[in-house]
Amino acid sequence: MSSMIMSRSLQARIGLKNKIFALYLLALLLLALFPPLYLSVSGNKQLFLGIPMPIIYWLAIAAFLGIGLWVMYLAECAFGEIPEDEELS
């Protein structure tokens, strides 16, 4: 992408995409590292589908992170930021 000249509107959309993804990751980081949120479910004995709530809490964070990375990959493919595979022969 460095050899191509990008239009200002494309640069602005890519910048906006990066800011949105950074905010999303910050929200997940706060969920993972902010003690009162985890402590509110850590002593909970309630089960969800046979799994304790603290485990569901961590699995939900991991699932949201995976979904966010997948959406980011799709957005980068749509903007042409990921180069096409080249055959080595």
Backbone torsions as a table, in degrees:
resi	resn	phi	psi	omega
1	MET	NA	-20.0	-176.9
2	SER	-70.2	-27.0	-179.5
3	SER	-80.9	-15.6	-179.6
4	MET	-93.8	146.4	175.7
5	ILE	-90.0	121.3	-178.5
6	MET	-95.1	142.8	176.4
7	SER	-71.9	159.0	-179.2
8	ARG	-63.6	-35.7	-179.4
9	SER	-67.6	-37.4	177.9
10	LEU	-68.0	-40.5	177.1
11	GLN	-62.3	-39.9	179.5
12	ALA	-65.7	-41.9	179.4
13	ARG	-66.0	-39.1	178.4
14	ILE	-65.7	-40.7	176.9
15	GLY	-62.5	-41.3	177.6
16	LEU	-65.0	-41.3	177.9
17	LYS	-60.1	-44.4	-179.6
18	ASN	-65.2	-38.3	178.7
19	LYS	-67.5	-41.8	178.8
20	ILE	-63.5	-43.7	-180.0
21	PHE	-66.8	-36.7	177.5
22	ALA	-63.7	-41.3	177.0
23	LEU	-64.4	-38.9	178.4
24	TYR	-63.0	-45.2	178.8
25	LEU	-66.3	-36.3	177.3
26	LEU	-63.4	-41.2	177.8
27	ALA	-62.8	-42.3	177.4
28	LEU	-66.7	-36.8	177.2
29	LEU	-63.7	-41.6	177.2
30	LEU	-64.2	-39.4	176.9
31	LEU	-63.0	-37.3	-177.3
32	ALA	-78.5	-32.3	-171.3
33	LEU	-110.2	-8.3	-178.2
34	PHE	-84.8	107.5	-172.4
35	PRO	-56.2	-41.0	-177.6
36	PRO	-60.5	-33.2	178.4
37	LEU	-66.5	-45.2	179.9
38	TYR	-69.7	-40.6	-178.3
39	LEU	-65.6	-23.9	178.5
40	SER	-69.4	-24.5	178.3
41	VAL	-109.4	-11.4	-172.7
42	SER	-66.6	-34.5	-179.8
43	GLY	-90.6	3.2	-176.2
44	ASN	-75.8	125.1	179.2
45	LYS	-91.8	-1.6	-177.7
46	GLN	-66.9	142.5	179.9
47	LEU	-106.4	145.5	173.9
48	PHE	-127.0	113.0	-174.4
49	LEU	55.5	34.6	177.9
50	GLY	80.3	6.4	-178.8
51	ILE	-114.3	133.9	179.2
52	PRO	-61.7	149.5	-176.5
53	MET	-58.9	-38.0	177.8
54	PRO	-61.3	-35.7	178.1
55	ILE	-69.9	-40.0	176.6
56	ILE	-60.4	-39.3	178.9
57	TYR	-57.5	-49.6	-178.9
58	TRP	-70.8	-37.5	177.7
59	LEU	-65.4	-36.6	178.4
60	ALA	-65.7	-41.6	177.6
61	ILE	-61.8	-44.7	179.4
62	ALA	-63.9	-40.4	179.5
63	ALA	-66.1	-42.8	177.9
64	PHE	-65.3	-34.2	176.3
65	LEU	-66.0	-44.2	177.7
66	GLY	-62.1	-42.2	178.5
67	ILE	-65.1	-40.8	178.5
68	GLY	-63.0	-41.8	178.0
69	LEU	-66.1	-37.3	178.3
70	TRP	-65.5	-43.7	178.3
71	VAL	-64.5	-39.9	177.9
72	MET	-62.7	-40.7	177.7
73	TYR	-62.4	-44.6	178.6
74	LEU	-62.8	-39.6	178.9
75	ALA	-66.5	-40.5	178.6
76	GLU	-67.2	-35.6	175.1
77	CYS	-64.6	-41.3	-179.3
78	ALA	-65.7	-35.2	179.9
79	PHE	-84.5	-6.4	179.3
80	GLY	77.7	24.4	-179.8
81	GLU	-81.2	-20.2	-179.7
82	ILE	-98.8	121.5	-177.8
83	PRO	-70.4	151.7	177.3
84	GLU	-69.0	151.2	176.6
85	ASP	-67.3	138.3	176.8
86	GLU	-110.0	139.6	179.3
87	GLU	-80.0	134.8	175.8
88	LEU	-101.1	110.2	179.5
89	SER	-135.8	NA	NA
